[in-house]
């Protein structure tokens, strides 16, 4: 369990709304708690409201309705400079005429931090981010990754109550993004400060976060730990947004009969196992979408059981550690994931089977998941997204777990 930094703060959003015009609702969050010292990511596609939410927390935007709390202190009317937060932007916003050291110290000098204390913070951040040999350079003499570390260091020396990071890795190449992800994880573990991170990249969110808030159209669709979001998506949008390749979905009907639960679609008929049936929220007949992740499909490459499904290979992507194979079937395309390099020919007919215990069901009418989670996932969950009247309430049952 990670102990929060003594300066870290809870961040709570209470009935927060932001409208840019009468009908242009950018953010609508009934209640959301970000526990002190946790790394929480706001994840979603462009235009979902994640950056606007971050700006509301920072004070760069004023909410139309609602209150923002840091701990027990309402800060909705507090100006950005007095909120004791530090923000790292997508563009590093370094002063080009200043050295790295001057960039790091600028905010401290502006806030009249004594020289000895400035030097202590500068030495600490420089060592943490491996900037000791770069202090006399100017931004134009730095690589993209080095500039990103300076931007992080400038935020770190403030020793704020919370870090707000707005897609800080999006301008880096793939190798540097991987490196900086690791450095951010290490940094958060070392300093234990509340971090709120905005990204559209699900890999960043899944690899770095203790909790993820998946957003769409200004509303939180699900707020939970990464493993829970992946294994038990709250709705069809979350299911398809998280995971690559995306979850396979097939529309059909759910019926009960002959002592069991059945899914039927054009060209597909499955009897669902008891482990799925006992988790069903509404067992009566209804139109549903059946979901299955690519890694939960078994390809019968060497032999083909008589009772398996059959598809024709139309795409093969050999990626080294895994091979992605797409099949054409009577009920639609099936994306699968196979471990290792597999030499599979195009147009080959292969048998395949769904893992019957790893299936998902979503209502075609509402998009909501029809299955209850089968049990606790990883550490105890303290937040659960609940849909109510078209709005999203993130209900808090415990303010701190880690």
Steps between C-alpha positions, in 0.01 A plus 500: 500500500637838399492776761381835360730799523405711805424791263291291261131580492173334416330661200121481500263612225144565618226539235753655263373634169655710226297640211671698225165592346138438588502151350876431500551290812872431536511344850228344716633310804268455797759385751858379469772454761870476416668371819813673632822358358342298219578505128167546323458526123218671310477291182287544193484607135544856379215723612396282794563773760814366665720806440216735596461306826873541566478874429205530740708334773791731419282811502571580135127460428207599723221244545146589401373305801652299783784513750861378498657401832866449591462298817226680696580836339276626216724652232247580228552875548873476582727632220737249334813644660359446848387139458845354573500275195751455219405435139702336223376578150513316169739764367773532761471881522866544602650847484738476199737774619550343844725212601355182642588618850332835445188326365487278806547787743279759333180410683682476833652846458161640403356364825797639699628161616831553692821420315599205723159339455517560123834324485369205702201453270711550188750233610221256590311539169821495292610174659154344473473586128871461415540864397827575684705521180243714316453793739706748295341410165214683334188323367617504138800288607278227644325200348124465524530258791737732685266796450216289638706419810573870551127578478435231762783632715360853487174360639675280758702778664173672587424204731128548425195331646420351159655461157279552195642354178335575165616244240867570582638210293307549176783688326758226566588209274404146599830417672502820706134456595585157641797643690303794640213274606747305711645820644156634592413174677828513692453870577150451638610207714786711638314820585149368576324815377152506346534482121216561255599403148313563174549282194319338208756215503360195676849344533620799701190487717511125562874487571534801734172550684368380831153603379361598163197718426381412149317803359259555213300812412604667824384216725692232687401161361700296751744586779695209639831321509651407160452126546134542596431727202660249265333190644163651586423794268191689617362550149558439133699821453752413771526143368598615151715797607720294731700222335689463174387334280159609617246260648302293249127580520211308344136607519234242568240378747530360849246234598449251779382146437592133531643575841755746371583840353543536124638765265387483138601710203517454125744213456579468871332312783659459843384342823648720773651332806360521851788732602361761259131432566534550878648848443220616271316806630183454287449134404192551284508516120660808349709627208867498597852532369731211583859610562822299504856631511752373241713326765193308621465319165690176446620422147517130410805514272625141524164323503132592483249360751169404345297738719707817448418807291673551165634811326719596203825687563489849344768689699822384671716744699821351642619729781772287659365415846155442350316453173166665422275295276169621357246246376199542276194313626124487420428723803775759437873544536679348798825659625722261694833521681749208496815483711830506309572502126261284303538420130136502390398516134234732360170336400574209733193367680560478874291378787460720806320505834389775738604466864146452638592646842645825361202627302333841536137599443372852433146628455436617146252754637720672761850372425542411869666177612252228596750305712604560859874473577582148615699622801763746621772593250844573642488754780157595642307738278390825663314655207229368274341678207120493519276630225199694626256690282750549219761643737799330655551480873830375634400366835765494771501221756847556643711809462839331504631171376828430329 
